[in-house]
Amino acid sequence: MMESIASMATDMKAAQFATNYSLAVTKKMMDTQELAGQELLNMLPSTPGMGEFIDTYA
């Protein structure tokens, strides 16, 4: 009985570690994607007046 409790505790710690690791990797990936998106926006040409009007008659 004690072996099963110890085994279950070890399994729970391993699952918790895997979850925390996966979450950390996901957060890092999201940060990287956010930076990439910001850089793409910085590369767009800044045209005055662009995006201010919508042609609804086209």
Secondary structure, DSSP 8 states (H G I E B T S, - for coil): -HHHHHHHHHHHHHHHHHHHHHHHHHHHHHHHHHHHHHHHHHHS---TTTTS---TT-
